[in-house]
């Protein structure tokens, strides 16, 4: 099975000088659509993005989304080609000591909620199954290491299937969190492109 996967932090806010969400939405589509990805993991998705994502991607992709908190509705949704995959299961958990309930975790800078969303998909053509997870880490070594460990633990709890993880990890390759994450998962970019920037 050959998969084309993209991770994209779309930025939650409106910015000045031609960079509002309505102005950026068609540019996001223009950047992603020609590459024909099978799976998309977004970060910093907020309600202001919903209509735009539905407009540009809703016909071709299914979307699973869970906002990380009621006070700050932001998320890391997953999109998959509706004609190519069937969703067998889905869920989410918070990057915290109490991952089963809405909670703040280990973000040492912004002290905000962090979430990981996941789906189990079956490729319709081959029957091959896999888990796809998408997240957005907080800042600080302690929190990133703990988040990496939790994601691995949950990936094993969810399934024994091949697992793909995308996200905005907010860390560089020399960070302790990167070392922990790559104990469990292969950094595909580093392996295929030899690009550690």
N, C-alpha and C positions, 0 to 999 in steps of 0.2 A: 504494500500500500504506500503510495506516494502522497504526502500531504504538503500543501502550501499554507503556512501559518504566519500571521502578522500580529505584532503587539504595538499598540499606538496610544500614547497619552494625548488625549485630544484637548486638554486644558479646560477646566470647568468654567472659567470666567470670560466675560466680555472684556476685550482690551481696546485701547484707543487706536485711532488712525487706521481704520480699515480691518480691524481684527476682532470684530464682534463675533459671537457664535453664528448668527445668520450669514455673515460674510465668510466665515471660515468653513462652514458646512459644505458648500460646493467644492471648495478646495480640498477638503478631506476626501470627498468622493473621488475627485480627479486623481488624487494620489493613490488611493487604494484600488478602485475599480479595475483599471487596466491590468493589474497584476493577478486578478482572478483568484484570490485566496479562498481556500476551503474553510478556514477557521480564522476568526478575528477576536482578539482580546483587546478591549478598550479600557482605559483608565481615565478617571476624573469626569465620568459621565454624570450629568445632572439633568433634572427635569427639562431645563431649557434646550437640551439636546434631543429630547425624545422625538419630536415631530420631524426633525431633520434626518435623524437616523432612519426612522420609518420611511420617510420619503425616498431616500437614496438607497437604502439597503433592504427595506422590508419585503419587497417582492421576492428577492432571491434568498434572503437569509432568515432563519429563525433567530430569535434573541431570547436569552435568559438574563434577567436582571433582578438584583435585590439591593436596595439602598442600604448603606451601612448604618444609618441612624435616622431617626425622625427629626432631630434637630439640625442635622447637616446631611441632606440627601445627596450623597455622592456614591458612586459605585464603580465596579469593574466588570461590566457585562461581557457575556460571551455570545458570539454570533457564529452560526454554522450554516452551510448551504442546505436548504430545506429539501432539495431534490436529491442530494447525495447521502445524507445521513438521517438516521432515525434516533431520537433521543430516548434512551432507556431509563435514565434516572438523572436527577439533578439536585443540587443543594448548595449550601453555603455555610460558612462558619467565620467567626471573628478571630482576628489575630490577638488573642488575649489569654489570660489564665482561665477565663470562662467562655470558651469558644462557642458554646451552644446557645448563648443568649447575647442580645445586643449589649456590647460592652466596649469600653476603652481598653486598650492594651498597652503595648510597650513602646509606643512612639515617644521618644525621649525629648523631642523638640516641640511638636504641636499638640501633643496629648489628645489626639483625636481617635475616633473609631477607625479601625482598619479591617477589611473583609477579604475573604477569598471565596470565589464562586466556582462551581465545578459542574460538569456534565459527563455522563457516560454516553458515548455515541456508538452506533453501529453503522458501518459503511454499507449501504444498500446493495452495492454491486458485488462485494466480496464476502460480506458478513463479518468482516473484521471489526473488533470492538476495542475501544480505548477510552481512557479518561483524559479530559482536558480541564485544566485549572487555570484561573486567571486572578491576579491579585494586584495590590499596590502596597508595598512595604512602607513603614514609617522610617524615621531617622534614628540613628544611634546604634552602636554596635550590639549592645545587649538585646535590643528589640529585634534587630535583623537576624541575629543568630537564633533567637527564640522563635521568630516567625518561620525561618527556614526549617527548623526542627518540627514545628507544628504542621507545616504543610506536608512534610514527608510522612509524619505519623498519620495524618488524615488520608493521604493518598493510599497508604497501605490498608487503612480501615475501609475506605470506599470500595476498593477493588484490588485484584491482583493483576490487572490489565496494564499494558504499556501506558505510561502517563506522560503527558506534555504539560508544562507549566509556563505560562507567559505572565508578564507583569512589568510594572515600573518598580524596580527593586531599590532605587535610590542609593546605590552603592557602586563602588569601583571594584575591579578585580583583586585589589590588595586588601579589601575589607574582610574582617572575620566572618561576616554574614555570607559573603561569596564563597569562602572556604567551606562553610557548613553546607550551603546549598549544593555545591559541586561534590560533596561527599555522597550525595544521594541522586543527583541529576546531572546529566551531561550538558554543558554549555554548548549548544549546537553552533552558535555564532563563532565561538572560539575554535571549534573543531573544523568547521567548514571554510571559514574565511580567514582564520588565523588573525582575527581582529580583536584585540583586547582593549580598544579605546572606549 
